[in-house]
């Protein structure tokens, strides 16, 4: 039986900013882009959340909800530094650590001798150390698998620990809303509700064949996690599936000519970012993304050749963008360009199988 922790920092960016400037403590703050430049909130303090301010919300909307909101520009170098300090604390308790982002990670402490092998005591000790040494708070979930550990870390937020023991899994999941399942967004939740499914207990009563027919391969996973089953191991090396660059413009781009003119800086930044992962991945497709004035959006992609010189071919990206824009044919607020990726080691394995 595995012992899995999910550690999740509470309002990470905002908490770090409040730590750096104590005058911000207890005030509604958010980290994100300027409202004057169509910025978006990355994260908000719990004081701001009381007003309904949430991540991914337009900064202008956030200020409407909370006029006293203080919006700070992000400082990612600082956040990466603090994230690295958290990782060093994690390594004192587990060899298998799977970072999900700067502010959260899974830890497999199954074989750990720390705290007499108690996963709950390990979670409590990690939480206390981060509070004492880094002056921020985290919440922790303890469970037999990744799905339940992630659910548990959200149970007593902020600054809490929640444990789901193996012998309580069956009872715990019965009343768990299906919205807590990773991948169940508004559309899937609506489709499940139409089937009479609101909780995992409801989902258990649906035949796997019916779920597969409705949701494809994901239907089988829905059936498994509804019973508290998740066999995914904690992986120290996570596979990146894509890399991309986006820009939201202060003023709408009126037509295709303007869209194409704005594309080159995105490609240059994409190439710069790819150099950081090129030793581990190779591109398989290029893609573009367009978000129109009315927030509708579209993406279009194409396969790329094996030559590195063609991956960032501006003409190929232009052709993609020219084909994608007419789908909405409206002024544009956001453009993106990116590459779908595969690990280099999978390419090497394929070559070895041939020879």
Secondary structure, DSSP 8 states (H G I E B T S, - for coil): ---EEEEEETTHHHHHHHHH-GGGTTS-EEEE--GGGT-BEEEE-HHHHTTT--TTSBHHHHHHH-TT-EEE---HHHHHHHHHHHHHHHTTT-SEEEEEETTEEEEE-TT--GGGG-HHHHHHHHHHHHHHHHS--EEEEEESSHHHHHHHHTTT-SS-EEE--GGGHHHHHHT-BGGGSTT--HHHHHHHHHTT--BHHHHHTS-HHHHHHHHTHHHHHHHHHTTT-------SS----EEEEEEEEEEEE-SHHHHHHTHHHHHHHHHHHHTTTTTTEEEEEEEEEEEETTS-EEEEEEE--S-GGGTT-HHHHHHHHHHHHTTT-S-EEEEEEEEEEEEHHHHHHHHHHH-
